[in-house]
Amino acid sequence: MSTEDNKALSRRFFGEFWDQKNLAVADELMAATHVDHTPGSPPGLPPGPEGFKQFGSVYFAAFPDLRLTIEDMVAEGDNVVTRWTSHGTHTGNFIGIPPTGKSTSITGITINRFVDGKAVETWTNFDMLGLLQQLGVIPTMG
C-alpha cells in the first residue's frame, strides 16, 4: 500500500476509534497479531484488536467526551507518525483516580506500522505527567 493509503488508515483510526469511540473499527484496521508498545498500558492486555479495544475502553470510561485532533501526520514506507492533541473531561475512574470533573488537554505522538492494510505495531508516547498534573494528582512546578 502507498504512504497515502496508510495515512488514510491512520486518519480512520483516530477519527473512528478515538473520536467516534467505535471499538469495532479496531477489528478492521488492526492485524490479529497487532502489538501495542505504549508505555503505561494496562498490564495483561491481549495482543491484537481485542487488547486495543480494552485499552480504549479504559479511556472512554474515564473521559467519555474524549476528542483527538490530528496536528501533523508524516508517512514513510510502512510507518505513519501522527502528532495529536486530546481533550476530555475526567468524569469516570481512571487508573485508580476517582472522577475529578476536570478538563484535560494533552499532546502525544503515535507511530503505526502497516502491512497489507492493517496496523501490525503501534508506539504511542503522550504527556501522562501533564495529564496527572491537570487532574491534581501530581503537583505542578512553580
ABEGO torsion letter per residue (X at the ends): XBAAAAAAAAAAAAAAAAAAGBAAAAAAABBAABBBABBGBBBGBBBEAAAAAAAAAAAAAABAABBBBBABBBBBEABBBBBBBBBBBBABBBGGBBBAGBBBBBBBBBBBBBBGGBBABBBBBBBAAAAAAAAGABBBBX
